[in-house]
Amino acid sequence: MPIQHFAPPPHVKAPPLSFATRVGDLLFVSGIPGFDVSGALPDGFEAQFANVVVNIKRVLGEAGAGMHDLVKVNVLLTRASDVAAMNALYAGAFGPPPYPARTTCVVQALPDPKMLIEIEAVASLAK
């Protein structure tokens, strides 16, 4: 079964990885931080969350999928104080129900000290 790789957008300075990898009917989306279209990382949590969602939608769209195709989401936060805001924003961005399975972790740090959130996901491309 061939593996299809989806590269990061050209404006994002990314480590050596694919933004997503498709194998069969599954799409594995790498952890995506909240960089905007110019590759900058805004200061606020809400802005970073919005950018993460835009980037996930872009990757899903390139693979012929949408948010409704997500089956598993992992959310990494650097501040426990953002959990309530994340849940409220998540409900709007990943809804309506039923939502994908999800794990939320508060971690000590992400690769860039300004990163407040990173989300990785798995989507089903079975039609």
N, C-alpha and C positions, 0 to 999 in steps of 0.2 A: 504494500500500500504506500503510495508516494506521500511525502510530507510537503506541505505548502507553507512557506514562510511569508509573513507580512512585516515589512520593514518599518522602522519609525519614520514619522514625517521628516522631511529634510531640515526643518527649522529646529528640531529638538536634538540637543546634544545628548545622545543616549550611550549607555555602556554597550559592550558587545552582546547584543541580544536581538531577538525578533520581537516586535510588539505583540505578535500572535503567531501561533503555529497551528495549522490544521492537519489532522490525521483522521481519515475516514470522515465520520459525521460529527466529530468533536473539534471545537476550536478552543485552544488554550490561550487566554489573553494574559500577557505578562503584567506584573504590577505596574500600574500607571499612576504617576504622580500628577500634581495639579499645574503643570506648565501650560502657559497660554500659547496662542498662535505664533508669538514672536520668540518663544522659547524661554520666556521669563517666568519666574515663580512669584505670584502675588503674595502679599503678607497675610491676608485674611483667610480664615478657614472656609467660609462660604464660597469665596472666589476660587480657592483651590479645588473644592468639591465640584463646583460647576465645570471647571476645566477637565477634571478627571472624567466626568460624565460625557462631555463633548468628545474627548479622545477615545473613550470606550465605544461610543456610538459610531465614531469614524471607523475604528477597526472592525467592529461588527458589520457595518455597512459594506466595507471592502470584501468581506467574506460572504456577503449575501444574507446577513442575519440582522436581527434587531434586539432590543432590550428584552422583548418577550421570549427570546430564545435562550436566555441565560438560565443555567441550571444550578450553578454554584458560584458564590461570590465570597472573597476574602477581603476584609477591610482592615487596614493597618492604620492606627492613629498614634500620634506621639503625645497626645494630651487626653487624659480621661475626661477632662471638662468639656471636650467636644463630642462626647457620645450622644447626648440628647439632641444636639443640633444635627449631628450626622443622621440619627434616626429620622428626624423630621424631614430633612432634605432627601434622604434615601427613599422614603415613602413616596414622595412626588416623582423622583427621577426613575425609580425602578418599578413603580406601580403602573396600573392598579394591580391588586392581588389577583392571583396568587404570586407571591414573590419567590425568587430563587432561594435555595438553601443558602445560609450565610454564616460565616464566622467573623466576629469582630474582635480584634486584639489591640490592646494598648501596648506599644513597644517603647523601648528606651530611646531609640533613634532610628531615623531613616538616612539614606546616603548623603543627603544635603541637609544641614541643620535647619534650613527654612522650610523643609517639607513637613507638612502637618498631616497628610493623608496619602495613602497609596491603596489602590484597589486592583486586585487580580480576579479573573473570572474564567469560567468554563461555560461554553455555549454549545447547544445541540444544533447541528445543521441538518438534521434529518427532516425531510419534508413529507 
